[in-house]
Amino acid sequence: MDHYATLQVHRDADPEVIDKAYRALSMKYHPDRAGGGSQKAATHKMQRINAAYTVLSDPRARRRYDRGLDEESTSAAPAAWDRFMEVGLVGLFMDRVGPNER
């Protein structure tokens, strides 16, 4: 997951720009504003927005994140995080247990 793309900001965006983008996206995708069946999708989108903002709004976390982008880390951690954000904890558990144990 690319946090900059999630918040729709450039990689060298100032903290004020990140805050403004977060507020705008929060207003747009907040689950309480979603109608009907799209609440689940809005909740998922807000989780991604919140995760991106948590990293990019903290200067130390942002530096670590940027350093990871620069090094194009081959770690499995980003893939695991993306999978967690996609299916949640129960989904990760279901991925680990075989079809016989479900």
VENJOVEN-V748936 format. One record per residue. RES is the residue in one small letter. PHI is phi in whole degrees, 0 to 359 (none if undefined). PSI is psi in radians with two decimals (NA if undefined). D_LAST is the distance of its C-alpha to the last C-alpha in Angstrom with 2 decimals. Layout:
# VENJOVEN-V748936
res=RES phi=PHI psi=PSI d_last=D_LAST
res=RES phi=PHI psi=PSI d_last=D_LAST
This chain:
# VENJOVEN-V748936
res=m phi=none psi=2.25 d_last=28.79
res=d phi=266 psi=1.90 d_last=32.58
res=h phi=298 psi=-0.61 d_last=33.73
res=y phi=293 psi=-0.72 d_last=37.16
res=a phi=293 psi=-0.67 d_last=35.91
res=t phi=301 psi=-0.76 d_last=33.68
res=l phi=272 psi=-0.03 d_last=36.80
res=q phi=58 psi=0.81 d_last=38.97
res=v phi=233 psi=2.79 d_last=41.51
res=h phi=283 psi=2.71 d_last=43.28
res=r phi=299 psi=-0.49 d_last=42.44
res=d phi=259 psi=0.43 d_last=45.81
res=a phi=296 psi=2.48 d_last=45.63
res=d phi=290 psi=2.73 d_last=47.37
res=p phi=305 psi=-0.61 d_last=45.51
res=e phi=296 psi=-0.68 d_last=47.24
res=v phi=293 psi=-0.70 d_last=45.88
res=i phi=296 psi=-0.77 d_last=42.33
res=d phi=300 psi=-0.78 d_last=42.82
res=k phi=295 psi=-0.75 d_last=44.25
res=a phi=296 psi=-0.72 d_last=41.47
res=y phi=298 psi=-0.82 d_last=38.84
res=r phi=298 psi=-0.75 d_last=40.69
res=a phi=296 psi=-0.78 d_last=41.13
res=l phi=291 psi=-0.61 d_last=37.49
res=s phi=297 psi=-0.73 d_last=36.40
res=m phi=294 psi=-0.66 d_last=38.70
res=k phi=287 psi=-0.72 d_last=37.51
res=y phi=251 psi=0.12 d_last=33.71
res=h phi=301 psi=2.31 d_last=33.42
res=p phi=303 psi=-0.53 d_last=30.77
res=d phi=293 psi=-0.36 d_last=33.47
res=r phi=266 psi=-0.21 d_last=35.53
res=a phi=284 psi=2.49 d_last=32.85
res=g phi=262 psi=2.49 d_last=33.23
res=g phi=51 psi=-2.19 d_last=30.74
res=g phi=285 psi=-0.14 d_last=27.50
res=s phi=273 psi=0.08 d_last=28.32
res=q phi=295 psi=-0.66 d_last=27.69
res=k phi=295 psi=-0.76 d_last=24.15
res=a phi=295 psi=-0.69 d_last=25.66
res=a phi=295 psi=-0.68 d_last=28.56
res=t phi=298 psi=-0.78 d_last=26.42
res=h phi=298 psi=-0.78 d_last=24.70
res=k phi=297 psi=-0.73 d_last=28.20
res=m phi=294 psi=-0.61 d_last=29.65
res=q phi=298 psi=-0.73 d_last=27.10
res=r phi=293 psi=-0.73 d_last=28.22
res=i phi=297 psi=-0.78 d_last=31.84
res=n phi=296 psi=-0.72 d_last=31.63
res=a phi=297 psi=-0.77 d_last=30.07
res=a phi=296 psi=-0.78 d_last=32.84
res=y phi=294 psi=-0.66 d_last=35.52
res=t phi=302 psi=-0.73 d_last=34.44
res=v phi=284 psi=-0.86 d_last=35.04
res=l phi=284 psi=-0.33 d_last=38.08
res=s phi=273 psi=-0.23 d_last=39.91
res=d phi=259 psi=1.98 d_last=39.96
res=p phi=306 psi=-0.72 d_last=42.58
res=r phi=291 psi=-0.75 d_last=41.13
res=a phi=295 psi=-0.66 d_last=37.55
res=r phi=296 psi=-0.73 d_last=39.02
res=r phi=299 psi=-0.76 d_last=41.04
res=r phi=298 psi=-0.75 d_last=38.04
res=y phi=297 psi=-0.81 d_last=36.09
res=d phi=298 psi=-0.70 d_last=39.16
res=r phi=298 psi=-0.67 d_last=39.65
res=g phi=295 psi=-0.64 d_last=36.13
res=l phi=292 psi=-0.72 d_last=36.93
res=d phi=296 psi=-0.67 d_last=40.23
res=e phi=277 psi=-0.12 d_last=38.76
res=e phi=45 psi=1.06 d_last=35.96
res=s phi=308 psi=2.41 d_last=33.57
res=t phi=261 psi=0.21 d_last=31.16
res=s phi=298 psi=2.64 d_last=28.90
res=a phi=280 psi=-0.20 d_last=25.14
res=a phi=301 psi=-0.82 d_last=25.43
res=p phi=299 psi=-0.69 d_last=26.45
res=a phi=295 psi=-0.70 d_last=23.59
res=a phi=295 psi=-0.71 d_last=21.08
res=w phi=296 psi=-0.77 d_last=22.91
res=d phi=300 psi=-0.74 d_last=22.88
res=r phi=295 psi=-0.71 d_last=19.12
res=f phi=299 psi=-0.78 d_last=18.81
res=m phi=294 psi=-0.48 d_last=21.37
res=e phi=281 psi=-0.79 d_last=19.56
res=v phi=243 psi=-0.21 d_last=15.99
res=g phi=80 psi=-3.12 d_last=16.58
res=l phi=294 psi=-0.73 d_last=15.11
res=v phi=296 psi=-0.70 d_last=11.70
res=g phi=298 psi=-0.70 d_last=11.67
res=l phi=296 psi=-0.70 d_last=12.81
res=f phi=298 psi=-0.78 d_last=10.16
res=m phi=296 psi=-0.55 d_last=7.46
res=d phi=295 psi=-0.60 d_last=10.12
res=r phi=281 psi=-0.64 d_last=10.36
res=v phi=278 psi=2.56 d_last=7.12
res=g phi=285 psi=2.93 d_last=6.97
res=p phi=298 psi=-0.42 d_last=5.52
res=n phi=288 psi=-0.40 d_last=5.75
res=e phi=261 psi=0.04 d_last=3.80
res=r phi=278 psi=NA d_last=0.00
